[in-house]
Amino acid sequence: MGTERGDEELAAAGGRGAIAPNGKPVESVWDFPRPPSVERVDWRVRVVHRGETIVDAAHVMRVLETSQAPAYYVAPEFVMFDHLRPAARRSGCEWKGVASYADVVVGSFVATEACWTYPEPTPAFEPIRDHWAFYAQSLDECWVDDERVDPNDGSFYGGWITNNVTGPYKGAAGTMFW
């Protein structure tokens, strides 16, 4: 019998129940559920682009889905909307519904379609209604507590990789059909 996807990465991080260097429990994206779940975490989340703070949130909603790094959804009261400009793009998620996108604008710099929201999510994802998620791939700095996150590979998934989350992660070339 072979090993399951993610077992080596999880073991290298100390295994289930271990505490990562960031003080959070070690998690494998291969233990996350499908369909995904949503949970509130009282972790500070910040997004900074071109020296401007776009988000500084005391708590967020986290969406956890098999094979994907967690996506962090920020309540509107923590978003600096003067730096967001609606974009025409829409996309559909089989679980969450239809997402609307926005550009992040700081002066003359535009991060195109760098964030998204679900204005009318499916009932299971009502907790993220009108919350905003941000692509770490597109923005200068994204933080969970005092840890700068690594972006998920690729341009579709917006997960944030922290020291306590192990992969491999869906999104890179060759992972589309995992």
Salt bridges, closest charged atoms under 4 A:
GLU27 OE2 - ARG62 NH2 2.88
ASP31 OD2 - ARG16 NE 2.69
GLU39 OE2 - ARG62 NH2 2.64
ASP42 OD1 - ARG40 NH2 2.93
GLU52 OE1 - HIS83 NE2 3.69
ASP56 OD2 - ARG44 NH2 2.71
GLU65 OE2 - ARG34 NH1 2.46
GLU94 OE2 - ARG34 NH2 2.97
ASP103 OD2 - ARG85 NH2 2.98
GLU113 OE1 - ARG89 NH1 3.65
GLU126 OE2 - ARG129 NE 2.50
ASP140 OD1 - HIS49 ND1 3.55
ASP145 OD2 - LYS24 NZ 2.60
